[in-house]
Amino acid sequence: MTSAEPVAREVHGGRIAFAVLLAALAWWFGDQLPFPAGTDPGPARALLFTTVLTTTCWLASAMPIAAASLLPLVLLPVLGVQSTAATTQGYGHPILWLFGGGFVLALAVERCGLHRRLALRILASVGPSPRRLVFGFFLAATLISLWINNTSVALLLLPIGMVLVERTLALGELSPAAARNFGAGVMCAIAYGASIGGIGTPIGTAPNALFFGAWDKLVAQGAPAVSFFGWTLAFAPFALLLTVAGAWLMTRVALPIPGARLRGGEQLLAEAMALPPWSPAEKRTAWLFLLAVLLWMTRGDVVLGGGDVLHGWAHWLIPAGQRDSFIADGSVAIAVAVLAFLIPAGTRDGARLIDWEGARKLPFDLLFLLGAGIAMADAFEPTRVSHAFGELLKPAIVALHPVLLLLVIVMAITMLSEVASNTAIATLLLPILKDGALAAKIDPLVLMLPATIAASCGFMLPIATPPNTIVFASRRLTFGQMARAGFLLDLLAALLLLPVLWFWSLPLLGVQPGAPPTWLPAGGGK
């Protein structure tokens, strides 16, 4: 589950000036776009100005990220793009409540130590060989990051990884080169697994949330909804496949590590596994966590083969014709969060699984960031900005074979995600790709899904993601080691994502690449 990029805690005048300069250039560029006849370019120019100013402040850390995320709330109404009431709808989108409730549950998991128990159990199950230990960290980070933000996962696993690396190297069974690669491999496994896990669930990472914010607009036009269960079924297998293949590639090619069992490994794992029995808080949090997952997975309807529909539980609670607008996954997240405030932790002091003092750690800056991204993306269609960019992209979309088109999108956005915020990438590109697909009369999912997933696949540089930054600070790996392992993982992610999308994810979601969607009106959905 991906959090915001590293937070700027100061205001930098020079960086703000640079952001304003880029935004002014975007204002000028707005006059050059091919808008439909009769379109007033004024709101479009103002939207481009606001979007570039906000995203540049994010990327350049020109001001605190929460403050930068509030810029659209001021500028969009003041510059005449849309009303304050319309803008604030982005800051209250249901996906934000899904993230917020999910974060409360994640804090309860962290508070009782359930995540540490899970990580150590996974490490114990893989066995005491250097390769297996690296794979164990990779797998633990991926599984936990499906539900907990990736920065927390990296911070959780880093001290465990440091202890195991130090104890392993103290055994003296590895050569100097293998010892360096083992330390770097564990650090990379923690960072990469934390980023990959977020791909697998709708609450995993910010681009996923922005995708749902953009897709909901098309659902109102007749597009089929993408459910929590549908997304997880479509992309959790990819996250696990990339984890297994990435661990193999890293330990055998990028950072070669011996596979032989360590003679002192059993004692090493015994020390790491010195855990007390399950506490009442751990047991109750685990049951609450499983309840949340079950409710998320079974809320929406599932379309089976032959057009049959397996109705979710929300279908039976809400009258016909209102089901799509009443209960969302965010409702489930908030209900479970409220339960966490009410359920006793089983301690003598009468504490609950989570209290407000603990909930103050919620990453409100990330919620503001998501709200800003959705608010700006929502304005792309009324101002016709996404339509204009879509018309620019239409010739390339029509000319390229769908496979080549997917490859270009995945590779370009993967490389861009190395130096740019994945939230900024999704904010800028998802509305444009949506309208580009509609202009070319292909299903928008063909372009939006690879862009969303690829935005979370930056592995090369320490600045690419918060987990990369955290593990690089451990000084257990060099820039070259991370760049080499990350570059190979970037390529692997792109090469795996193409067949997974083509043969699994898109068909599972009812998409035929290259063919117009059945729900698209004759006019192209504009």
C-alpha positions as CSV (number, residue, x, y, z in Angstrom):
1,M,0.0,0.0,0.0
2,T,1.8,3.1,-1.2
3,S,2.1,6.3,0.7
4,A,3.0,9.7,-0.5
5,E,6.5,10.5,-1.7
6,P,8.9,12.0,0.9
7,V,7.3,15.0,2.5
8,A,8.7,18.5,2.1
9,R,8.7,20.2,5.5
10,E,10.0,23.6,4.4
11,V,9.1,26.2,1.9
12,H,11.7,26.8,-0.8
13,G,11.3,30.2,-2.6
14,G,13.4,29.2,-5.6
15,R,11.5,26.0,-6.2
16,I,8.2,27.8,-6.0
17,A,9.4,30.3,-8.5
18,F,10.4,27.5,-10.8
19,A,7.0,25.9,-10.4
20,V,5.3,29.2,-11.2
21,L,7.4,29.6,-14.4
22,L,6.5,26.1,-15.6
23,A,2.8,26.7,-14.8
24,A,3.0,30.0,-16.8
25,L,4.4,28.0,-19.8
26,A,1.5,25.5,-19.4
27,W,-0.9,28.5,-19.5
28,W,0.6,29.6,-22.8
29,F,0.6,26.0,-24.1
30,G,-3.1,25.8,-23.4
31,D,-3.8,28.1,-26.4
32,Q,-2.1,25.7,-28.8
33,L,-4.3,22.6,-28.0
34,P,-6.9,21.4,-30.5
35,F,-10.1,22.1,-28.6
36,P,-13.5,21.4,-30.0
37,A,-15.2,24.2,-31.8
38,G,-16.9,26.6,-29.4
39,T,-14.8,25.7,-26.4
40,D,-13.7,28.5,-24.2
41,P,-9.9,28.0,-23.7
42,G,-9.8,30.2,-20.5
43,P,-10.8,27.5,-18.0
44,A,-8.5,25.0,-19.8
45,R,-5.5,27.3,-19.5
46,A,-6.3,27.9,-15.8
47,L,-6.6,24.1,-15.2
48,L,-3.2,23.5,-16.9
49,F,-1.7,26.3,-14.8
50,T,-3.0,24.8,-11.6
51,T,-2.1,21.2,-12.5
52,V,1.5,22.0,-13.4
53,L,2.0,24.3,-10.4
54,T,0.6,21.7,-8.0
55,T,2.5,18.7,-9.4
56,T,5.8,20.7,-9.7
57,C,5.5,21.7,-6.1
58,W,5.0,18.0,-5.3
59,L,8.0,16.9,-7.4
60,A,10.3,19.6,-6.3
61,S,9.3,19.5,-2.7
62,A,8.8,23.3,-2.9
63,M,6.4,23.3,0.1
64,P,4.9,20.8,2.5
65,I,3.0,18.3,0.4
66,A,-0.3,18.8,2.3
67,A,-0.1,22.6,1.6
68,A,0.7,22.0,-2.1
69,S,-2.3,19.6,-2.3
70,L,-4.6,22.4,-1.2
71,L,-3.6,24.7,-4.1
72,P,-6.4,23.3,-6.4
73,L,-9.0,24.0,-3.7
74,V,-8.0,27.7,-4.0
75,L,-7.0,28.1,-7.6
76,L,-9.6,26.2,-9.4
77,P,-12.5,28.3,-8.1
78,V,-10.5,31.6,-8.2
79,L,-9.4,31.1,-11.8
80,G,-12.9,30.2,-12.9
81,V,-12.3,26.5,-13.7
82,Q,-15.1,25.1,-11.4
83,S,-16.9,26.1,-8.2
84,T,-15.7,25.4,-4.7
85,A,-18.5,22.9,-4.2
86,A,-17.4,21.0,-7.3
87,T,-13.8,21.1,-6.4
88,T,-14.3,19.8,-2.8
89,Q,-16.0,16.7,-4.2
90,G,-12.6,15.4,-5.1
91,Y,-11.4,15.9,-1.6
92,G,-14.4,13.9,-0.3
93,H,-14.3,11.1,-2.9
94,P,-15.3,7.6,-1.6
95,I,-11.8,6.3,-2.4
96,L,-10.3,8.6,0.1
97,W,-12.5,7.1,2.8
98,L,-11.4,3.7,1.7
99,F,-7.8,4.7,2.2
100,G,-8.5,6.5,5.4
101,G,-10.3,3.5,7.0
102,G,-7.7,1.2,5.6
103,F,-5.0,3.3,7.3
104,V,-6.8,3.1,10.7
105,L,-6.9,-0.7,10.3
106,A,-3.2,-0.7,9.3
107,L,-2.3,1.3,12.4
108,A,-4.2,-1.2,14.6
109,V,-2.1,-4.0,13.0
110,E,1.1,-2.1,13.6
111,R,0.1,-1.3,17.2
112,C,-0.3,-4.9,18.2
113,G,2.7,-6.1,16.3
114,L,0.8,-8.5,14.0
115,H,2.7,-7.4,10.9
116,R,6.1,-8.3,12.6
117,R,4.8,-11.7,13.5
118,L,3.7,-12.3,9.9
119,A,7.0,-11.2,8.5
120,L,9.1,-13.4,10.8
121,R,6.8,-16.4,10.2
122,I,7.4,-16.0,6.5
123,L,11.2,-15.8,7.0
124,A,11.2,-18.9,9.2
125,S,9.2,-20.8,6.6
126,V,11.7,-20.2,3.7
127,G,14.7,-21.7,5.4
128,P,18.2,-20.4,6.4
129,S,20.0,-19.9,3.0
130,P,21.0,-16.5,1.7
131,R,18.8,-16.7,-1.4
132,R,15.8,-18.0,0.6
133,L,16.2,-15.2,3.1
134,V,16.2,-12.6,0.4
135,F,13.1,-14.2,-1.1
136,G,11.5,-14.3,2.3
137,F,11.9,-10.5,2.8
138,F,10.6,-9.9,-0.7
139,L,7.5,-12.0,-0.1
140,A,6.9,-10.6,3.4
141,A,7.1,-7.0,2.1
142,T,4.8,-7.8,-0.8
143,L,2.1,-9.5,1.2
144,I,2.0,-6.9,4.0
145,S,2.1,-4.0,1.5
146,L,-1.1,-5.2,0.0
147,W,-2.8,-3.6,3.0
148,I,-0.3,-1.4,4.7
149,N,1.4,1.7,3.2
150,N,4.8,0.9,1.7
151,T,6.7,3.4,3.8
152,S,5.5,1.7,7.0
153,V,6.3,-1.7,5.6
154,A,9.9,-0.6,4.7
155,L,10.3,0.9,8.2
156,L,9.0,-2.2,9.8
157,L,11.1,-4.7,8.0
158,L,14.3,-2.6,7.9
159,P,15.4,-3.3,11.5
160,I,14.6,-7.0,11.1
161,G,16.6,-7.1,7.9
162,M,19.5,-5.3,9.4
163,V,19.7,-7.7,12.3
164,L,19.5,-10.8,10.1
165,V,22.2,-9.4,7.7
166,E,24.5,-8.6,10.6
167,R,24.0,-12.0,12.2
168,T,24.4,-13.8,8.9
169,L,27.6,-12.0,8.0
170,A,28.9,-12.7,11.5
171,L,28.8,-16.4,10.8
172,G,31.6,-15.9,8.3
173,E,30.3,-18.4,5.8
174,L,30.0,-15.9,2.8
175,S,32.8,-14.5,0.6
176,P,33.3,-10.7,0.6
177,A,31.5,-10.3,-2.7
178,A,28.6,-12.6,-1.6
179,A,28.3,-10.7,1.7
180,R,28.0,-7.4,-0.1
181,N,25.4,-8.8,-2.4
182,F,23.5,-10.4,0.4
183,G,23.2,-7.2,2.4
184,A,22.2,-5.3,-0.7
185,G,19.8,-8.0,-1.7
186,V,17.9,-7.9,1.6
187,M,17.6,-4.2,1.4
188,C,16.4,-4.2,-2.2
189,A,13.9,-7.0,-1.4
190,I,12.4,-4.9,1.3
191,A,12.0,-1.8,-0.9
192,Y,10.9,-3.6,-4.0
193,G,8.4,-5.9,-2.3
194,A,6.9,-2.9,-0.4
195,S,6.3,-1.1,-3.8
196,I,5.1,-4.2,-5.7
197,G,2.5,-5.2,-3.0
198,G,0.6,-2.0,-3.5
199,I,-0.3,-3.1,-7.1
200,G,-2.5,-6.0,-5.9
201,T,-5.4,-4.2,-4.2
202,P,-7.4,-1.0,-4.8
203,I,-6.1,0.4,-1.5
204,G,-2.6,-0.6,-2.3
205,T,-1.2,2.6,-3.8
206,A,-2.2,6.1,-4.8
207,P,-2.4,5.6,-8.6
208,N,-4.9,2.8,-8.0
209,A,-7.1,5.3,-6.1
210,L,-6.8,7.8,-8.9
211,F,-7.8,5.2,-11.4
212,F,-11.0,4.5,-9.6
213,G,-11.7,8.2,-9.3
214,A,-11.3,8.6,-13.1
215,W,-13.2,5.3,-13.9
216,D,-16.2,6.2,-11.8
217,K,-16.9,9.0,-14.3
218,L,-17.3,6.4,-17.1
219,V,-19.3,4.1,-14.9
220,A,-21.9,6.9,-14.8
221,Q,-21.9,6.7,-18.7
222,G,-22.5,3.0,-18.7
223,A,-19.1,1.5,-18.3
224,P,-19.0,-1.6,-16.0
225,A,-17.7,-1.0,-12.5
226,V,-14.4,-2.5,-11.5
227,S,-14.9,-4.1,-8.1
228,F,-12.5,-4.6,-5.2
229,F,-12.6,-8.3,-5.9
230,G,-12.2,-7.8,-9.6
231,W,-9.1,-5.6,-9.3
232,T,-7.5,-8.0,-6.7
233,L,-8.2,-11.0,-8.9
234,A,-6.8,-9.2,-11.9
235,F,-3.5,-7.8,-10.3
236,A,-2.7,-9.6,-7.1
237,P,-1.4,-12.6,-9.1
238,F,0.8,-10.2,-11.1
239,A,2.3,-8.8,-7.9
240,L,3.1,-12.3,-6.6
241,L,4.5,-13.4,-9.9
242,L,6.7,-10.3,-10.1
243,T,7.9,-10.9,-6.5
244,V,8.9,-14.5,-7.3
245,A,10.5,-13.7,-10.6
246,G,12.1,-10.6,-9.3
247,A,13.7,-12.4,-6.3
248,W,15.0,-15.1,-8.7
249,L,16.5,-12.4,-11.1
250,M,18.0,-10.4,-8.3
251,T,19.7,-13.3,-6.4
252,R,21.1,-15.0,-9.5
253,V,21.8,-12.1,-12.0
254,A,21.8,-8.6,-10.5
255,L,23.2,-9.5,-7.1
256,P,24.4,-13.1,-7.2
257,I,24.0,-14.8,-3.8
258,P,24.8,-18.4,-2.8
259,G,21.9,-20.8,-2.4
260,A,23.6,-23.2,0.0
261,R,22.1,-23.6,3.5
262,L,24.0,-21.8,6.2
263,R,25.5,-24.0,8.9
264,G,24.5,-21.6,11.6
265,G,21.3,-20.6,10.0
266,E,19.0,-22.5,12.4
267,Q,20.2,-20.6,15.4
268,L,19.9,-17.3,13.4
269,L,16.2,-18.0,12.6
270,A,15.5,-19.1,16.1
271,E,16.7,-15.8,17.4
272,A,14.5,-13.9,14.9
273,M,11.5,-16.1,15.8
274,A,11.7,-15.6,19.5
275,L,8.1,-14.3,19.6
276,P,5.7,-14.5,22.6
277,P,2.4,-16.3,22.2
278,W,-0.4,-14.5,20.4
279,S,-1.8,-11.7,22.5
280,P,-5.6,-11.0,22.7
281,A,-5.0,-7.7,20.7
282,E,-3.2,-9.6,17.9
283,K,-6.0,-12.2,17.7
284,R,-8.8,-9.6,17.6
285,T,-7.0,-7.4,15.1
286,A,-6.4,-10.4,12.9
287,W,-10.1,-11.3,12.9
288,L,-11.1,-7.7,12.2
289,F,-8.6,-7.6,9.4
290,L,-10.0,-10.8,7.8
291,L,-13.6,-9.4,8.2
292,A,-12.6,-6.2,6.3
293,V,-11.0,-8.2,3.5
294,L,-14.1,-10.5,3.3
295,L,-16.5,-7.6,3.1
296,W,-14.4,-5.8,0.5
297,M,-14.2,-8.9,-1.6
298,T,-17.9,-9.8,-1.5
299,R,-19.5,-6.3,-1.6
300,G,-19.8,-5.9,-5.4
301,D,-21.4,-8.1,-8.1
302,V,-19.1,-10.4,-10.0
303,V,-19.9,-11.2,-13.7
304,L,-19.4,-14.9,-14.4
305,G,-19.0,-16.6,-17.7
306,G,-22.0,-16.5,-20.1
307,G,-23.1,-13.2,-18.6
308,D,-24.3,-14.6,-15.3
309,V,-24.0,-12.4,-12.3
310,L,-23.0,-13.4,-8.7
311,H,-24.5,-10.7,-6.5
312,G,-22.5,-9.3,-3.6
313,W,-24.0,-8.6,-0.2
314,A,-24.7,-4.9,-1.0
315,H,-27.1,-6.0,-3.7
316,W,-29.5,-7.4,-1.1
317,L,-29.3,-4.4,1.2
318,I,-30.1,-1.5,-1.1
319,P,-33.2,-1.1,-3.3
320,A,-32.8,-1.7,-7.0
321,G,-31.7,1.3,-9.0
322,Q,-29.7,2.8,-6.1
323,R,-27.1,0.1,-5.4
324,D,-24.2,1.7,-7.2
325,S,-24.6,5.0,-5.4
326,F,-25.1,4.0,-1.8
327,I,-22.6,1.5,-0.4
328,A,-18.9,1.8,-1.5
329,D,-15.8,0.1,-0.3
330,G,-15.1,3.2,1.7
331,S,-18.2,2.5,3.8
332,V,-16.7,-0.9,4.7
333,A,-13.4,0.7,5.6
334,I,-14.9,3.3,7.9
335,A,-17.2,0.7,9.6
336,V,-14.2,-1.5,10.3
337,A,-12.2,1.5,11.6
338,V,-15.0,2.4,14.0
339,L,-15.0,-1.2,15.2
340,A,-11.3,-0.9,15.9
341,F,-12.0,2.1,18.1
342,L,-14.6,0.1,20.0
343,I,-13.1,-3.4,20.4
344,P,-11.1,-3.9,23.6
345,A,-7.4,-4.8,23.2
346,G,-7.6,-7.3,26.1
347,T,-5.1,-5.4,28.3
348,R,-5.6,-4.4,31.9
349,D,-5.7,-0.7,31.2
350,G,-8.9,-1.1,29.1
351,A,-7.3,0.1,25.9
352,R,-8.9,-0.5,22.5
353,L,-7.4,-1.9,19.3
354,I,-6.8,1.7,18.3
355,D,-7.4,5.1,20.0
356,W,-7.4,8.6,18.7
357,E,-3.9,9.2,19.9
358,G,-2.8,6.4,17.6
359,A,-5.0,7.5,14.8
360,R,-3.3,10.9,14.8
361,K,-0.6,9.2,12.8
362,L,-2.9,8.9,9.8
363,P,-1.1,10.3,6.7
364,F,-3.4,13.2,6.2
365,D,-1.0,14.6,3.7
366,L,-1.5,11.6,1.5
367,L,-5.3,12.0,1.8
368,F,-5.0,15.7,0.7
369,L,-2.7,14.6,-2.1
370,L,-5.2,12.1,-3.4
371,G,-8.0,14.6,-3.0
372,A,-6.1,17.2,-5.1
373,G,-5.3,14.6,-7.8
374,I,-8.9,13.6,-8.1
375,A,-10.2,17.2,-8.0
376,M,-7.8,18.2,-10.8
377,A,-8.5,15.1,-12.8
378,D,-12.3,15.7,-12.5
379,A,-11.8,19.1,-14.1
380,F,-10.0,17.7,-17.2
381,E,-13.3,16.6,-18.9
382,P,-15.5,19.7,-18.4
383,T,-12.7,22.0,-19.6
384,R,-12.1,19.7,-22.6
385,V,-8.4,19.5,-21.7
386,S,-8.3,15.7,-21.8
387,H,-10.3,15.7,-25.0
388,A,-7.7,18.0,-26.6
389,F,-4.8,15.8,-25.5
390,G,-6.8,12.7,-26.5
391,E,-7.1,14.1,-30.0
392,L,-3.3,14.6,-30.1
393,L,-2.8,11.0,-29.1
394,K,-5.5,9.5,-31.4
395,P,-3.2,9.1,-34.5
396,A,-0.6,7.2,-32.5
397,I,-3.3,5.0,-30.7
398,V,-4.9,4.1,-34.0
399,A,-1.6,3.5,-35.9
400,L,0.0,1.3,-33.3
401,H,-0.9,-2.4,-32.8
402,P,-2.4,-2.8,-29.3
403,V,0.5,-4.9,-28.1
404,L,3.0,-2.3,-29.2
405,L,0.9,0.4,-27.7
406,L,0.8,-1.3,-24.4
407,L,4.6,-1.8,-24.5
408,V,5.2,1.9,-25.2
409,I,2.9,3.0,-22.4
410,V,4.4,0.6,-19.9
411,M,8.0,1.4,-20.7
412,A,7.5,5.2,-20.9
413,I,5.6,5.5,-17.6
414,T,8.0,3.0,-15.8
415,M,10.9,5.2,-16.8
416,L,9.0,8.4,-15.8
417,S,8.2,6.9,-12.4
418,E,11.9,6.8,-11.6
419,V,12.1,10.5,-11.3
420,A,8.5,11.7,-10.9
421,S,5.8,11.1,-8.2
422,N,3.5,8.2,-9.2
423,T,0.6,10.3,-8.0
424,A,1.5,13.2,-10.3
425,I,2.0,10.8,-13.2
426,A,-1.5,9.3,-12.6
427,T,-3.1,12.7,-12.1
428,L,-1.8,14.0,-15.4
429,L,-2.0,10.9,-17.6
430,L,-5.2,9.0,-16.7
431,P,-7.7,11.6,-17.9
432,I,-5.7,12.1,-21.1
433,L,-5.4,8.4,-21.8
434,K,-9.1,7.9,-21.0
435,D,-10.1,10.5,-23.6
436,G,-7.5,9.3,-26.1
437,A,-9.0,5.8,-26.0
438,L,-12.5,7.2,-26.4
439,A,-11.4,9.2,-29.4
440,A,-9.9,6.1,-30.9
441,K,-13.0,4.1,-30.0
442,I,-11.2,1.5,-27.9
443,D,-11.9,0.5,-24.3
444,P,-10.2,3.0,-21.9
445,L,-9.1,0.2,-19.7
446,V,-6.6,-0.8,-22.4
447,L,-4.6,2.4,-21.8
448,M,-5.5,3.3,-18.2
449,L,-4.7,0.0,-16.5
450,P,-1.1,-0.4,-17.8
451,A,-0.5,3.3,-17.0
452,T,-1.8,2.8,-13.4
453,I,0.3,-0.3,-12.8
454,A,3.5,1.0,-14.5
455,A,3.3,4.2,-12.3
456,S,4.1,1.9,-9.3
457,C,7.1,0.2,-11.0
458,G,10.0,2.6,-10.4
459,F,12.8,0.6,-8.8
460,M,16.2,2.0,-10.0
461,L,16.9,5.2,-8.0
462,P,16.9,6.0,-4.3
463,I,14.6,8.9,-5.0
464,A,12.1,6.8,-7.0
465,T,10.0,5.7,-4.0
466,P,10.0,6.2,-0.2
467,P,11.0,2.5,0.4
468,N,14.0,3.0,-1.9
469,T,15.1,6.1,0.0
470,I,14.7,4.3,3.4
471,V,16.7,1.2,2.6
472,F,19.4,3.2,0.7
473,A,20.0,5.2,4.0
474,S,20.9,1.9,5.7
475,R,24.3,2.0,3.8
476,R,24.0,-1.7,3.1
477,L,23.9,-1.1,-0.7
478,T,25.5,1.2,-3.2
479,F,23.9,3.4,-5.8
480,G,25.2,1.0,-8.5
481,Q,23.8,-2.0,-6.8
482,M,20.3,-0.5,-6.6
483,A,20.5,0.9,-10.1
484,R,21.5,-2.5,-11.5
485,A,18.9,-4.5,-9.7
486,G,16.2,-1.8,-10.2
487,F,16.9,-1.6,-14.0
488,L,16.5,-5.3,-14.4
489,L,13.4,-5.3,-12.3
490,D,11.9,-2.5,-14.4
491,L,12.5,-4.5,-17.6
492,L,11.1,-7.6,-15.9
493,A,8.0,-5.8,-14.7
494,A,7.3,-4.4,-18.2
495,L,7.8,-7.8,-19.9
496,L,5.6,-9.6,-17.4
497,L,2.9,-7.0,-17.3
498,L,2.2,-7.2,-21.1
499,P,1.2,-10.9,-21.2
500,V,-0.6,-10.7,-17.8
501,L,-2.7,-7.8,-19.1
502,W,-3.3,-9.4,-22.5
503,F,-4.1,-12.9,-21.4
504,W,-5.4,-12.4,-17.8
505,S,-6.3,-9.0,-16.5
506,L,-8.1,-7.5,-19.5
507,P,-10.1,-10.6,-20.4
508,L,-11.0,-11.1,-16.7
509,L,-12.4,-7.5,-16.7
510,G,-14.3,-8.2,-19.9
511,V,-12.0,-6.1,-22.2
512,Q,-11.1,-7.0,-25.8
513,P,-8.0,-4.9,-26.8
514,G,-8.4,-3.1,-30.1
515,A,-12.2,-3.5,-30.1
516,P,-14.7,-0.8,-29.1
517,P,-16.4,-1.6,-25.8
518,T,-20.0,-2.7,-26.0
519,W,-21.1,0.1,-23.6
520,L,-19.6,2.9,-25.7
521,P,-22.3,5.0,-27.3
522,A,-22.3,5.6,-31.1
523,G,-20.9,9.1,-30.6
524,G,-17.8,7.8,-28.9
525,G,-18.8,8.6,-25.3
526,K,-18.0,12.2,-25.5
